[in-house]
């Protein structure tokens, strides 16, 4: 019987932030499952895309003086580079800002309209008076109205699981500007989820599509009551697709983002002469979504409802995972534990993280902890000490003679390891990678015990034991190859290295069932180096330097700043001035003051009073600022100093270069200029309140 094709997706990363180790839990988890399926001979495509629409992108583009298209193109390039660095094997990586997605959104919207599932109503929504825009749910934080947990997003509480409107938050704050939002009313469009209640109850509670704890959660928190209508529109200004039959309104990012799964598949189909209907309208394809538990509601209620209503295939299974903690705590930029993927790749082998995550990931929603000491110990013990050790202790001894003509008697080691293949495969299939890794390491332990008992390094010294040496090394290298087959979904690079060493590429799960004999082997080269604690520390230290308290969704610290309105060369911006007219609190909150560190100070030969400052607002947010303080400070006095800059002025092109900010100071000017001091506890990127 021919098994159905597999279409696998991971959640679409948002185009306003870089990939970090927390994100990678999901993409590595998904990639392992995809690689396993391919190794089993299943036809499986892995689809993803950048999630590109919404208020955050619009504000960032506006303040950087770029188009939204430029912003999302740069971030997509960075995302794809980081994923490739961790061997994530997408078949296609698209964008929600695509013609295909617009067309599919229109088709699905028309289906929802025809089914009578779209209604219109006035909505009181939070508006950011500084950013000048309505706030999407994820750009408001405050105190949960039910359990009173602080620092919760505007759509749901991570503590008690409650969903609510952002206007219900206690003490709401805009994550875009830090301002207190005000309430405004606008027309919104809704999908009537309650009309799909019976279907959703049946689909979620069937036991076929969700983990049992998710099904129980949905039953207890949502399906026991009438389902709320789902708000799927946002008024202008908004970066996204304008709704064809509702001018001035745009589909909310959570409407078009999941449709991006289909659109990205369609793009792949066009490139590969395939039909979209064979993947999204066919019982010959199984769709598997991998997501984090924070977006459960959207993928298990709203999304199945939309697919059902529009006539698309429903997911066969939605695989949901927990969060990542580091050393038992939530990732924190200030501690250097919210490590960007690119930073990790500068210091450590990506195979280490892939294996460690695999050793922790099971089929449930448990959070996993990246204990850095355990991380180093496990990698060194398992991968270097047990797996790679088998090849490094034997391959060199038979480089000139190759593997034995026939597979020698090994006391049943190979047969036993081959028999374990079915159970290991079952664990992979069930996304129980931790169980699979335990079984694989049990085989490695047995193989290493054989090496210790036979001592090939001793046989090498005895001219009369060379045949036995070849037999022992043949056994050990075949056990090594079995391990590499079983680890291939997790460690594809090691599997490739094994194939090169033994001159027989690993291509199928069944490669573990038949030993290699009577064949040459290549010259042994190092496969994996030990993970050194100092390299882990160097990664953490660099992350601390990069750190900023502003989240990726918070745009003020990642936007280009502007120079003062006065002449930069004259230093007039620093001259003594009369007190300014009284302003309102709304006027004041429009000024975004941020802590910055001067990382470099340079002369400006053409200017009498200016110095050129390179300042950091945390992470890779580096700006150039020209300041008229040449007479008051030496370059050495400036470098390393914390200062306060105005962070939301429009950049200004000067004859010396582009000035992207204004340093604040006091004093009459000339030699009496005093940069505003910043307490030593402040961190670049923090807002001055």
Beta strands, then each sheet from edge to edge (+ up, - down):
strand 1: 5-10
strand 2: 44-50
strand 3: 92-95
strand 4: 118-128
strand 5: 133-134
strand 6: 140-143
strand 7: 152-153
strand 8: 170-174
strand 9: 182-191
strand 10: 230-231
strand 11: 233-235
strand 12: 249-251
strand 13: 285-292
strand 14: 317-321
strand 15: 324-326
strand 16: 329-330
strand 17: 368-370
strand 18: 593-603
strand 19: 611-616
strand 20: 622-627
strand 21: 642-646
strand 22: 652-654
strand 23: 657-659
strand 24: 662-663
strand 25: 665-669
strand 26: 672-675
sheet 1: 3+ 2+ 1+ 13+ 14+
sheet 2: 5+ 4- 9+ 10-
sheet 3: 7+ 6- 8+
sheet 4: 11+ 12-
sheet 5: 16+ 15- 17-
sheet 6: 20+ 19- 18+ 21- 24+
sheet 7: 22+ 23-
sheet 8: 25+ 26-
end
